[in-house]
Amino acid sequence: MRPGRPEGEHRSAQHEGHPISPPGRPQGEHPGEQHEPAAPAPSAPGDAPPAEPPGVPPPGPLGADGRPPPPSLLPQPAQGRRLEPMDVRALDEVLEVERAAYEFPWSRGNFVDSLHAGYAAWLLHDEHPGLAGYAIAMAGVDEVHLLNLTVAPPRQREGHARWMLEALVAWCRLKAAPMLWLEVRTSNARARTLYGRFGFREIGTRRAYYPAAQGRREDAVVMSLAIDLPAGPPAPRR
């Protein structure tokens, strides 16, 4: 399931003024079980993809903030699913899925920028060979912005998108973040239905957020999910 796909800089904790229409920059979610990715890392102005730096070394080990929730907190039954941290060594396989899933896919540079910015980036595997999907999210102040949630086209309609959403909610609770939000293309009825059934509400619009065919632009619907946090002291901020 993929959020939307705009370009340009992306802001984390500046989503207060709903309804929304300033030009954000995500990329979108796919019908089926994908969420068009939101604008990734703050590089690429306009529609131009960011430069793809050659020979970028893999980032160091992810800090606790970017790692998937521990297995004990992942949704059950897992049915063989597991989340692993994404790094640049996985990008060839990620890009193969990305390009198969979207008309306007992220570039390698978008993924590299997201990894080097320290965003949470996870790979989804299960008992079948190959990559089942992946997710990228950015934590802000008391909120998490889902940038890219994608299920490989042959693996859609198997419950993977919902499972990754549930894992993301568990991660939000670990970070004491009471809100998860995303963008999705207005035309992506299947993804909007998926999010709505999961509990997201449509709260605003970003005008001309995504690239569209024939050089046009498409609006993004902004959706948010309120997350119940466990009682107790707030998690320490890093």
For each residue, the residues with C-beta under 8 A, 3 or more apart:
1: 29 30 32 33 34 35 149 150 151 161 164 165 191 194 195
2: 5 27 28 29 30 34 35 36 37 101 102 148 149 150 184 191
3: 26 27 28 29 35 36 37 38 146 147 148 149 182 183 184
4: 26 27 28 29 36 37 38 182 183 184 185 188 206 209 210 220
5: 2 26 27 28 36 37 38 39 102 104 106 185 210 211
6: 23 24 25 26 27 38 39 183 206 209 210 211 220
7: 25 27 39 44 45 46 47 48 49 211
8: 23 24 25 39 42 44 45 46
9: 25 39 42
10: 24 25 26 38 39 40 41 42 138 145 147
11: 14 15 24 140
12: 15 138 139 140 141 143 145
13: 140 141 142 143
14: 11 140
15: 11 12 18 20 140 143 145 181 222
16:
17: 20
18: 15 203 204 222 224
19: 203 204 205 222
20: 15 17 24 203 204 205 206 222
21: 204 205 206 207
22: 206
23: 6 8 206 207 208 209
24: 6 8 10 11 20 38 39 183 206 209 220
25: 6 7 8 9 10 38 39 40 44 209
26: 3 4 5 6 10 36 37 38 39 40 147 148 182 183 209 210 220
27: 2 3 4 5 6 7 36 37 38 39 40 102 104 105 106 110 147 148 210
28: 2 3 4 5 35 36 37 38 102 104 183 184 185 188 191 210 220
29: 1 2 3 4 34 35 36 37 149 150 182 184 185 188 191
30: 1 2 33 34 35 36 101 102 150 151 153 156 188 191
31: 34 188 189 190 191
32: 1 151 153 156 157 161 190 191
33: 1 30 133 151 155 156 157 158 159 160 161 162 194
34: 1 2 29 30 31 101 102 133 149 150 151 156 161 191
35: 1 2 3 28 29 30 146 148 149 150 161 182 184 191 195
36: 2 3 4 5 26 27 28 29 30 102 148 183 184 185 188 191 210
37: 2 3 4 5 26 27 28 29 40 102 106 110 136 147 148 149 150
38: 3 4 5 6 10 24 25 26 27 28 145 146 147 148 182 183
39: 5 6 7 8 9 10 24 25 26 27 147
40: 10 25 26 27 37 106 110 111 113 114 136 147 148
41: 10 50 109 110 112 113 114 116 117 119
42: 8 9 10 113 117
43: 50 51 109 110 113
44: 7 8 25 47 48 49 50 107 109 110
45: 7 8 48
46: 7 8
47: 7 44 211
48: 7 44 45
49: 7 44 52 107 109 110
50: 41 43 44 107 109 110 113
51: 43 109
52: 49 107 108 109 112
53: 56 109 112
54:
55:
56: 53 88 112 116
57: 88
58: 87 88 89
59: 62 87 88 115 116 118
60:
61:
62: 59 65 66 67 85 118 120 121
63: 66 67 118 238
64: 67 238
65: 62 118 120 139 175 238
66: 62 63 85 118 119 120 121
67: 62 63 64 85 120
68: 74 83 84 85 120 122 167 171
69: 73 74 83 167 170 171 174
70: 73 74
71: 74 78 82
72:
73: 69 70 170 174
74: 68 69 70 71 78 81 83 166 167 170
75: 78 163 166 167 170
76:
77:
78: 71 74 75 81 82 163
79: 126 127
80: 126 127
81: 74 78 124 125 126 132 160 163
82: 71 78 124 125 126
83: 68 69 74 122 123 124 164 167
84: 68 122 123 125
85: 62 66 67 68 121 122 123
86: 90 94 111 115 121 122 123 134 136
87: 58 59 90 115 121
88: 56 57 58 59 91 111 112 115
89: 58
90: 86 87 93 94 123 131
91: 88 94 95 108 111 112
92: 95 96
93: 90 96 97 130 131
94: 86 90 91 97 98 111 123 131 134
95: 91 92 98 99 105 108 111
96: 92 93 99 100
97: 93 94 100 101 131 133 134 150 152 153
98: 94 95 101 102 105 106 150
99: 95 96 102 105
100: 96 97 152 153
101: 2 30 34 97 98 105 150 151 152 153
102: 2 5 27 28 30 34 36 37 98 99 105 106 150
103: 213
104: 5 27 28 210 211
105: 27 95 98 99 101 102
106: 5 27 37 40 98 102 110 111 148
107: 44 49 50 52 110 111
108: 52 91 95 111 112
109: 41 43 44 49 50 51 52 53 112 113
110: 27 37 40 41 43 44 49 50 106 107 113 114
111: 40 86 88 91 94 95 106 107 108 114 115 121 136
112: 41 52 53 56 88 91 108 109 115 116
113: 40 41 42 43 50 109 110 116 117
114: 40 41 110 111 117 119 121 136 138 147 148
115: 59 86 87 88 111 112 118 119 121
116: 41 56 59 112 113
117: 41 42 113 114 138
118: 59 62 63 65 66 115
119: 41 66 114 115 136 137 138 147
120: 62 65 66 67 68 135 136 137 138 139 171
121: 62 66 85 86 87 111 114 115 134 135 136
122: 68 83 84 85 86 134 135 136 164 167
123: 83 84 85 86 90 94 131 133 134
124: 81 82 83 131 132 133 134 135 151 160 163 164
125: 81 82 84 131 132
126: 79 80 81 82 132 160
127: 79 80
128: 132 155
129:
130: 93 152
131: 90 93 94 97 123 124 125 134 152
132: 81 124 125 126 128 151 152 155 160
133: 33 34 97 123 124 149 150 151 152 155 160 161 164
134: 86 94 97 121 122 123 124 131 148 149 150
135: 120 121 122 124 146 148 149 150 164 167 168
136: 37 40 86 111 114 119 120 121 122 146 147 148 149
137: 119 120 144 145 146 147 168 171
138: 10 12 114 117 119 120 144 145 147
139: 12 65 120 143 144 145 175 177
140: 11 12 13 14 15 143 144 145 177
141: 12 13
142: 13 176 177 178 179
143: 12 13 15 139 140 177 178 179 180 181
144: 137 138 139 140 168 171 172 175 177 179 180 181
145: 10 12 15 38 137 138 139 140 180 181 182
146: 3 35 38 135 136 137 149 168 180 181 182
147: 3 10 26 27 37 38 39 40 114 119 136 137 138 182
148: 2 3 26 27 35 36 37 38 40 106 114 134 135 136
149: 1 2 3 29 34 35 37 133 134 135 136 146 161 164 165 168 182
150: 1 2 29 30 34 35 37 97 98 101 102 133 134 135
151: 1 30 32 33 34 101 124 132 133 155 156 158 160 161 164
152: 97 100 101 130 131 132 133 155 156
153: 30 32 97 100 101 156
154:
155: 33 128 132 133 151 152 158 160
156: 30 32 33 34 151 152 153 160 161
157: 32 33
158: 33 151 155
159: 33 162 163
160: 33 81 124 126 132 133 151 155 156 163 164
161: 1 32 33 34 35 133 149 151 156 164 165 194
162: 33 159 165 166 194 198
163: 75 78 81 124 159 160 166 167
164: 1 83 122 124 133 135 149 151 160 161 167 168
165: 1 149 161 162 168 169 198
166: 74 75 162 163 169 170
167: 68 69 74 75 83 122 135 163 164 170 171
168: 135 137 144 146 149 164 165 171 172 180
169: 165 166 172 173 180 225 227
170: 69 73 74 75 166 167 173 174
171: 68 69 120 137 144 167 168 174 175
172: 144 168 169 175 177 178 180 227
173: 169 170 176 177 227 229 230
174: 69 73 170 171 235
175: 65 139 144 171 172 235
176: 142 173 229 234 235
177: 139 140 142 143 144 172 173 180 227
178: 142 143 172 226 227 229
179: 142 143 144 224 225 226 227
180: 143 144 145 146 168 169 172 177 224 225 227
181: 15 143 144 145 146 203 222 223 224 225
182: 3 4 26 29 35 38 145 146 147 149 195 200 222 223
183: 3 4 6 24 26 28 36 38 206 209 220 221 222 223
184: 2 3 4 28 29 35 36 188 191 192 195 220 221 223
185: 4 5 28 29 36 188 191 210 218 219 220 221
186: 205 218 219 220 221
187: 218
188: 4 28 29 30 31 36 184 185 191 192
189: 31 192 193
190: 31 32 193 194
191: 1 2 28 29 30 31 32 34 35 36 184 185 188 194 195
192: 184 188 189 195 196 202 221 223
193: 189 190 196 197
194: 1 33 161 162 190 191 197 198
195: 1 35 182 184 191 192 198 200 223 225
196: 192 193 199 200 201 202 223
197: 193 194
198: 162 165 194 195 225
199: 196 225 226
200: 182 195 196 223 224 225
201: 196 223 224 225
202: 192 196 221 222 223
203: 18 19 20 181 222 223 224
204: 18 19 20 21 221 222
205: 19 20 21 186 219 220 221 222
206: 4 6 20 21 22 23 24 183 209 219 220 222
207: 21 23 219
208: 23 217 218 219
209: 4 6 23 24 25 26 183 206 217 218 219 220
210: 4 5 6 26 27 28 36 104 185 217 218 219 220
211: 5 6 7 47 104 216 217 218
212: 215 216 217 218
213: 103 216
214:
215: 212
216: 211 212 213
217: 208 209 210 211 212
218: 185 186 187 208 209 210 211 212
219: 185 186 205 206 207 208 209 210
220: 4 6 24 26 28 183 184 185 186 205 206 209 210
221: 183 184 185 186 192 202 204 205
222: 15 18 19 20 181 182 183 202 203 204 205 206
223: 181 182 183 184 192 195 196 200 201 202 203
224: 18 179 180 181 200 201 203
225: 169 179 180 181 195 198 199 200 201
226: 178 179 199
227: 169 172 173 177 178 179 180
228:
229: 173 176 178
230: 173
231:
232:
233:
234: 176
235: 174 175 176
236:
237:
238: 63 64 65
